[in-house]
Amino acid sequence: MAVFRPFKAVRPVSEFASKVAALPYDVMNSKEAAEMVKGNPYSFLHVDKAEIDLPEGTDLYSEQVYLKAKENLEKLVSDGVCEQDCESRFYIYRQIMNGRAQTGLVGCVSIDDYINNVIKKHELTRADKEADRINHVDYCDANTGPIFLTYRPQEKVAAILGEWTKNHAPVYDFVTDDGIGNTVWVIDCPETTAEIAKLFEGVDYLYIADGHHRAASAVKVGLKRREQNPDYNGSEEFNFFLAVLFDCNELEIMDYNRVMKDLNGNTEEEFIAKISEKFTVEKVGAEAYKPAEAHTFGMLLGGEWYKVTAKEGTFDSSDPVASLDVSILQNNLISPVLGIDDPRTDKRIDFVGGIRGLGELERRAKDDMCLAFSMYPTTLRELMDIADAGQLMPPKSTWFEPKLLSGLFIHKLK
């Protein structure tokens, strides 16, 4: 049984929504963030990347940065750019990219559900990344970025979202510079709010699609607050964290492609001969090849594209992790032939999100790499099956677009 409850969001007043909303903190570096906020003092990057308002060279993880984030968040409220709702509510958040819409519900989920695996994970987290967001949440006393969760289809929930968006005016409706539409509705009916919360009590599991570090950090801050407040009763806001929940049918995972620096001492002919033991290799010419089905790959080598297909017996189809295309490529080619055993740390491999297109693979293969693979996207069903099995996805398995914007909803911990 999943706990999903409404909250009193701190959010922009309507005329400032498009100026406040910003891409999440982890998709750009400090220099890029500083460039993005030029001429816009309201951007939420002043909160999520507060180092941009401090002297160049400031340690990104110093207390100065977290204090500045807190100051900037409080200023958004004191200046009247953001206000807190007076009642606890759910919110509907729709994004449209290239004509495809995804519509989710914004609310708060339970840190106990995370601990007890009602909220299921599929990735490992890094302690250093967690520490940064723990400090950020702790100093700001708020969840400033939503966790991207998904769930198996619920017809009644879908019906409520459809009815509400059809019959009520949105509070925000704007298009970002990258052409993505963002629309928000406030569910201000107590009966509808109660019905949504009740419906999610019948949902067995929620799944983290994106935001593992933010989720882990939010939970650890909640546990810290419990230690500081030993008489807590479980209803306090620090027992919950901000999330946007999407029906899995609303979402699409994009391909997450690979580029490599060298052939590990092999000539092109030797390399093709070696991979042909596990894969069928067919030359398709100079035109970029995008796989049309699972267990096939596009390979760019020496300016030519190839279709590469895994042979029978190269993976265990009953194993949800081993049968992923990213695993098949890693276990049968990247590790044994290229000698890249840990793609998380090896500098000879890099990863390119599908949003950048196959043209980016061709550019990288000319500029700083010599080999590229285009991948067939991992599916939501594969992600959920792996989480259900208590297993972990290989690194760089999924790429979600569009990214949830930060700043539209802020959850105060008290």
C-alpha positions in Angstrom: 0.0 0.0 0.0 1.5 3.3 -1.1 1.2 6.5 0.9 0.6 9.5 -1.3 -0.6 12.7 0.3 -1.3 16.3 -0.6 0.8 19.2 0.7 0.9 23.0 0.9 3.2 23.8 -2.0 5.4 26.8 -2.1 5.1 27.7 -5.7 5.5 30.7 -8.1 2.6 33.2 -8.6 1.3 32.7 -12.1 3.1 35.6 -13.8 6.5 34.3 -12.5 6.2 30.6 -13.2 8.0 30.5 -16.5 10.8 32.6 -15.1 11.3 30.6 -11.9 11.1 27.1 -13.5 14.5 25.6 -14.3 16.1 22.4 -15.5 17.2 20.1 -12.6 20.6 20.9 -11.0 22.3 17.8 -12.2 22.0 18.3 -16.0 24.4 21.3 -16.2 27.6 22.5 -14.6 28.1 25.8 -12.7 29.4 27.7 -15.7 26.4 26.6 -17.8 24.0 27.5 -15.0 25.5 30.9 -14.7 25.0 31.5 -18.4 21.4 30.3 -18.2 20.3 32.7 -15.5 21.7 35.9 -17.2 19.0 38.5 -17.1 16.7 36.3 -14.9 17.1 36.9 -11.1 14.1 34.6 -10.5 15.5 31.4 -12.0 15.4 28.5 -9.5 19.0 27.8 -10.4 19.8 30.5 -7.9 18.5 28.0 -5.3 19.6 24.7 -6.8 23.0 25.9 -8.1 23.6 28.7 -5.6 27.3 28.8 -6.2 26.6 30.9 -9.3 25.9 33.8 -6.9 29.2 33.4 -5.0 32.8 34.3 -6.1 34.2 32.1 -8.8 36.2 29.2 -7.4 33.9 28.8 -4.3 33.9 25.1 -3.2 30.7 23.7 -4.5 30.2 21.7 -1.3 31.0 24.5 1.2 28.5 25.7 3.8 28.5 29.1 1.9 26.7 27.5 -1.0 24.0 25.9 1.1 23.4 29.1 3.1 23.2 31.0 -0.2 20.6 28.5 -1.5 18.5 29.0 1.7 18.8 32.8 1.4 17.8 32.7 -2.3 14.8 30.4 -1.6 13.6 32.7 1.2 14.0 35.7 -1.0 11.7 34.2 -3.7 9.0 34.1 -1.0 9.7 37.5 0.7 9.8 39.2 -2.7 6.4 37.8 -3.6 7.6 35.7 -6.4 6.5 32.5 -4.7 3.7 31.9 -2.2 2.7 28.9 -0.1 -0.8 27.5 -0.6 -3.0 27.7 2.4 -4.5 24.2 2.0 -2.9 20.8 1.3 -3.5 19.9 -2.3 -2.4 17.6 -5.2 -1.3 19.2 -8.4 -1.4 17.9 -12.0 1.7 18.5 -14.1 1.7 17.9 -17.8 4.7 18.2 -20.2 4.5 18.1 -24.0 7.6 17.4 -26.1 7.5 16.8 -29.9 3.7 16.3 -29.7 3.9 13.6 -26.9 2.3 14.4 -23.6 3.0 13.0 -20.2 0.7 13.9 -17.3 1.5 13.2 -13.7 0.3 13.9 -10.1 2.4 16.0 -7.8 2.3 15.2 -4.1 4.3 13.7 -1.3 5.4 10.1 -0.7 6.5 8.5 2.5 10.1 8.0 3.7 8.9 4.7 5.3 7.7 3.5 1.9 11.2 4.1 0.6 12.8 2.3 3.5 10.4 -0.6 3.3 10.7 -1.0 -0.5 7.2 0.1 -1.4 9.1 2.7 -3.4 11.4 0.5 -5.5 14.8 1.4 -6.8 16.8 0.2 -9.7 20.1 2.1 -9.3 23.0 2.4 -6.8 23.7 5.9 -5.4 27.0 7.5 -4.6 27.7 8.8 -1.1 29.3 12.1 -2.3 26.3 13.0 -4.5 23.9 12.1 -1.6 25.9 14.3 0.8 25.5 17.3 -1.4 21.7 17.0 -1.6 21.4 16.1 2.0 23.0 19.4 2.9 20.9 21.3 0.3 17.6 19.9 1.6 18.7 20.3 5.3 19.8 23.9 4.9 16.8 24.9 2.7 14.5 22.9 5.0 12.7 21.9 1.9 12.6 19.4 -1.0 13.3 21.7 -3.9 13.3 19.1 -6.7 10.7 16.4 -7.3 11.5 12.7 -7.6 10.3 11.1 -10.8 8.1 8.1 -9.9 6.0 5.7 -12.0 3.3 3.1 -11.2 1.4 0.5 -13.0 -1.8 1.7 -14.7 -4.8 2.8 -12.5 -7.9 3.4 -14.5 -9.7 5.5 -11.8 -6.7 7.7 -11.3 -6.4 8.3 -15.1 -10.1 9.1 -15.2 -9.7 11.8 -12.5 -6.8 13.4 -14.3 -8.7 13.4 -17.6 -11.8 15.0 -16.1 -9.9 17.6 -14.1 -7.7 18.8 -17.0 -10.7 18.9 -19.3 -13.0 20.9 -17.0 -10.6 23.2 -15.1 -8.3 26.0 -16.2 -4.6 25.6 -15.5 -2.6 27.9 -13.2 0.5 27.7 -15.3 0.8 27.1 -19.1 4.1 28.0 -20.8 6.7 26.8 -23.2 10.4 26.7 -22.3 13.2 27.8 -24.7 13.7 24.2 -25.8 10.1 24.0 -27.0 8.6 21.9 -24.2 5.2 22.7 -23.0 4.5 22.8 -19.2 1.0 23.0 -17.8 -0.1 22.8 -14.2 -3.5 22.4 -12.6 -4.3 22.7 -8.9 -6.7 20.2 -7.5 -8.5 22.3 -4.9 -11.5 20.0 -4.3 -11.2 18.2 -0.9 -13.3 15.3 -2.0 -11.2 14.7 -5.1 -8.0 15.1 -3.1 -9.3 12.5 -0.6 -10.3 10.1 -3.4 -6.8 10.3 -5.0 -5.1 9.5 -1.7 -7.5 6.6 -1.2 -6.9 5.2 -4.6 -3.1 5.1 -4.1 -3.6 3.1 -1.0 -4.5 0.3 -3.4 -1.2 0.7 -5.3 1.3 -2.0 -4.2 4.5 -0.3 -5.5 5.9 2.9 -6.8 9.1 2.9 -8.9 11.8 5.5 -9.1 12.2 6.4 -12.8 14.7 9.1 -12.2 16.1 10.9 -9.1 17.7 8.1 -7.0 20.1 10.5 -5.3 17.4 13.1 -4.5 15.2 10.4 -3.1 17.9 8.9 -0.9 18.9 12.3 0.3 15.4 13.3 1.2 14.9 10.1 3.2 18.1 10.7 5.1 17.1 14.2 6.0 13.8 12.9 7.2 15.5 10.4 9.4 17.8 13.1 10.8 14.7 15.2 11.6 13.2 12.2 13.5 16.4 12.0 15.6 16.1 15.7 16.4 12.4 15.3 17.2 12.1 12.0 19.2 8.4 12.7 20.0 7.4 12.8 16.3 4.1 11.2 15.5 4.6 10.4 11.8 2.4 13.2 10.4 5.1 15.8 10.2 6.2 17.0 6.8 9.7 15.7 7.3 8.3 12.2 7.1 7.5 12.8 3.4 9.2 14.0 0.3 8.2 15.6 -3.0 7.4 13.5 -6.0 5.6 13.5 -9.4 3.8 10.2 -10.1 3.2 9.1 -13.7 1.3 6.1 -15.0 3.9 4.0 -16.8 1.9 4.2 -20.0 2.5 8.0 -20.0 6.3 7.6 -20.1 8.9 6.9 -22.7 12.5 5.9 -22.2 14.9 7.1 -24.8 18.0 5.3 -26.0 21.3 5.8 -24.0 24.1 5.4 -26.5 27.8 4.5 -26.1 31.0 5.9 -27.6 34.6 4.5 -27.1 38.0 6.0 -27.6 39.9 3.1 -29.1 39.7 -0.6 -30.1 41.9 -1.9 -27.4 44.9 -2.5 -29.7 42.8 -4.2 -32.4 42.7 -3.2 -36.1 39.2 -2.6 -37.4 39.3 -6.0 -39.2 40.5 -7.8 -36.0 37.8 -6.1 -33.9 35.0 -7.1 -36.3 36.3 -10.7 -36.4 36.3 -10.8 -32.6 32.8 -9.5 -32.1 31.5 -11.7 -34.8 31.9 -14.6 -32.4 28.9 -13.3 -30.4 27.2 -11.0 -32.9 26.0 -11.1 -36.5 27.6 -8.0 -38.2 26.1 -6.5 -41.3 27.4 -3.4 -43.1 24.5 -0.9 -43.8 26.5 2.0 -45.2 27.1 5.6 -44.4 23.5 6.4 -43.2 23.0 6.3 -39.4 21.4 3.1 -38.2 18.9 3.2 -35.3 17.9 -0.2 -34.0 14.3 -1.2 -34.5 14.1 -4.0 -32.0 15.7 -5.4 -28.9 19.0 -7.2 -29.0 20.2 -5.3 -32.1 22.6 -2.4 -32.2 23.9 0.2 -34.6 27.7 0.3 -34.8 29.7 3.2 -36.3 33.3 2.3 -37.1 35.6 3.8 -39.7 32.8 6.1 -41.0 30.6 3.1 -41.8 27.4 2.0 -40.0 26.7 -1.7 -39.2 23.8 -3.6 -37.9 25.0 -5.8 -35.0 22.7 -8.5 -33.7 23.3 -10.7 -30.6 23.5 -14.4 -31.4 21.5 -17.0 -29.6 23.1 -18.2 -26.4 24.9 -14.9 -25.7 22.5 -14.0 -22.8 20.1 -15.6 -20.4 16.6 -14.5 -21.5 15.2 -15.5 -18.1 17.4 -13.0 -16.3 15.9 -9.5 -16.4 19.2 -7.8 -16.0 21.4 -10.1 -18.2 18.8 -9.8 -21.1 18.9 -6.0 -21.2 20.6 -4.7 -24.3 23.0 -2.7 -22.3 24.1 -5.8 -20.4 24.4 -7.9 -23.6 26.7 -5.3 -25.2 28.7 -4.8 -22.0 29.1 -8.6 -21.2 29.8 -9.8 -24.8 31.7 -6.9 -26.4 32.6 -3.9 -24.2 34.2 -5.9 -21.5 35.8 -8.9 -23.2 36.9 -7.2 -26.5 37.4 -3.6 -25.5 38.7 -4.3 -22.0 36.3 -1.8 -20.3 35.2 -3.6 -17.2 33.8 -0.7 -15.2 31.9 1.7 -17.5 31.2 4.0 -14.5 34.9 4.9 -14.1 36.7 4.0 -17.3 37.7 7.1 -19.3 37.7 5.2 -22.6 33.9 5.1 -22.7 31.3 7.9 -22.7 27.5 8.0 -22.9 25.2 10.0 -25.1 21.5 10.5 -24.3 19.1 9.8 -27.1 17.8 13.3 -27.0 21.0 14.4 -28.8 20.3 12.1 -31.8 22.6 9.9 -33.8 24.3 12.9 -35.3 26.0 13.4 -32.0 27.5 9.9 -32.2 28.8 10.7 -35.7 30.4 13.9 -34.4 32.0 12.2 -31.4 33.3 9.4 -33.6 35.1 12.0 -35.7 36.3 14.3 -32.9 37.4 12.4 -29.9 36.2 8.8 -30.2 36.6 6.0 -32.8 33.6 3.7 -32.1 30.0 4.3 -31.4 26.9 2.1 -30.6 23.3 3.2 -31.0 21.0 1.3 -28.6 17.4 0.1 -28.6 15.8 1.8 -25.6 15.2 0.0 -22.3 11.4 -0.3 -21.6 9.5 0.7 -18.5 8.4 -2.9 -18.2 12.0 -4.0 -18.0 12.8 -1.3 -15.4 9.9 -2.4 -13.2 10.6 -6.1 -13.6 14.2 -5.5 -12.5 13.0 -3.5 -9.5 10.5 -6.1 -8.6 13.2 -8.8 -8.6 15.3 -6.7 -6.2 18.0 -6.3 -8.8 19.9 -3.2 -10.2 20.1 -1.8 -13.7 23.5 -1.5 -15.3 24.9 2.1 -15.4 23.5 4.4 -18.0 20.6 2.2 -18.9 17.8 4.8 -19.1 17.4 8.3 -20.4 14.1 10.1 -19.7 12.9 13.2 -21.5 11.5 15.7 -20.9 13.1 16.5 -17.6 10.9 17.6 -14.7 11.4 21.3 -14.1 12.4 22.5 -10.6 10.9 25.5 -8.8 7.3 24.9 -9.7 6.7 23.0 -6.5 8.6 23.2 -3.2 7.8 21.1 -0.2 8.7 22.6 3.1 9.7 20.2 5.8 7.9 22.1 8.5 
